Amino acid sequence: MKTSYLVANQMVVISLGKIYQPPFPKWYNPDATEQCMALKRKVQSLIEAGWMTFLEDQPNIKTNPLANHGRGAVNVV
């Protein structure tokens, strides 16, 4: 599910906030999102419900490599 779909259907809201740079205020925890268990549980429940995925919609070289076209040779004009 793409982010634009989630925003368009008001399933998520984009919240603009200040991005802090070092030196951080004493109260600021740059790892707060990484340590937020409530957020992790919510994201996991959305994944399990099939509402969210982190799979790419477009093919890429890792999930869909190019076909082998014979020997590895380079032609020059």
N, C-alpha and C positions, 0 to 999 in steps of 0.2 A: 504494500500500500504506500503510495507516494505521500510525501509531506503536504503537497499542494491539495490533495484530496482531503486529508485530515483537517487542514486549515479551512478549506472551502465549506466543509460540512460541520464546522465549528466543533470538531472533536478535540482539537488542540488549539491553543492560543499562543501566538508569538509574543513574548514579553521582552521588550528591549530594556536592558539594564546597563549599568556602568561596568565596563571591563577594567578591572584593576590591574595595574602593572607594579612590579617590585619597585621600591619597597612597599610591602603591603601594610595596611593598618593592622594593629594588634588583634582586632576582633575578626579579621578576614581569614577564612580558611580556604585556600585554593583547591583542596581535595574534598570539599564538602559534597559535591555532586557524586564523586567516586565512592564516598563513604555512606551515601544516603540509602539506607536499606528500604525505606518506604518507596522511593523512586524505583529501585531495582525490582521490588515486588510488583509494583504497578506495571512496569514494562514487561516483566515476565508473564503476568496475567494477560496482558494484551497480545503477546506472542502466542500463548497457549490457546487463546480464544480465536486466533486467526485474524485479528484486526491489525496486527503489525508484523512486519518482517524486515529483516536486514539483508535479504537476498537482492541482488541487482536484477533489474528488468532487462538491461542491455547485455548482450554477450560480451565477454572479455577474453583475453588471451589465457587466463588461468582456468576459466570454466569451459571455454570453447576454443581450444587451440586450433591453429590453422592446419589444414590437411598436409600430410607429407607428400610432396610432389617429386619424389625420386631422390637422386643423389644431391649432395650439397655442393652445387657449383654456382659460380657467379659469372655471368656473361657481361662483356664490356662492348660498347659500341664505339 
